[in-house]
Amino acid sequence: MNYLYDQSQKRFLKTLCGKFSNAKQSEKEPSLYSNINIYFRLLPWEIFEGISIYTEQSYNHSPWSPYRQAVLRLSAEKDLFVLYNYKIVNQDRIAGAGFNLEFLKMITLDKLHIRENCELIFKEKLKGYYDGCLKECKKCIVKMNGKDTYLISQIRLSEEKLSSKDEGFDIKTNKKVWGSMNGFLEFDRIQ
């Protein structure tokens, strides 16, 4: 790994890791947006013998009941940062690890299973500004209300902001089944 790669990797991790909240967006339009917190926390090197991140998303009123938890393993491919997505076995046991870092110690490799075709890719557009999406279109399958859907995910990331839009589509008809009805969720870094 050369020095330039080290610096770009450090910049990406510094930009991604922390706590983000869309409280301002939620307060401005509470009928359209719930108040959500997103955490990205670095994990010990030993888990993958490389860089990995725990991520957790929860409604502000229910921090101990996150609706999304995953481990992301970082890889660099050409000029892209790739985050491989892992499901956590018994993830309810570490609910709250975004803000209670002691729980992160309970994450071990044997409790992680790769989510096939759900890799996120990020490209640095300007220094410290990244655009992200799924690596392969229509291949990340998410079960919603007992039905398989494919996920389309868009992310914009900077040191102060994270904007995201997740939508699920019917595999056969390509009709939207779930997800953002009002555009991007707009998060501010608060930690």
Number of C-alpha atoms within 10 A of each C-alpha: 5 6 8 9 12 11 11 16 17 12 15 22 18 13 19 24 19 19 20 23 25 23 19 14 18 18 13 10 11 12 8 12 19 17 18 22 24 24 23 23 22 18 21 16 11 11 15 13 8 12 18 24 23 21 20 25 23 22 16 17 11 12 18 16 15 22 12 13 23 22 24 24 20 21 16 13 9 8 11 15 20 22 22 21 22 21 16 22 15 10 16 12 12 22 22 22 24 26 17 10 14 11 14 20 11 12 20 15 11 9 13 18 14 16 16 12 16 25 21 21 23 22 17 17 9 9 10 16 19 22 17 20 21 21 18 14 13 18 17 20 20 16 11 12 9 7 11 17 25 23 25 20 19 17 19 18 20 20 17 15 18 24 19 17 18 17 16 24 20 17 17 9 7 12 11 16 16 15 15 15 12 9 11 15 20 20 24 20 20 12 10
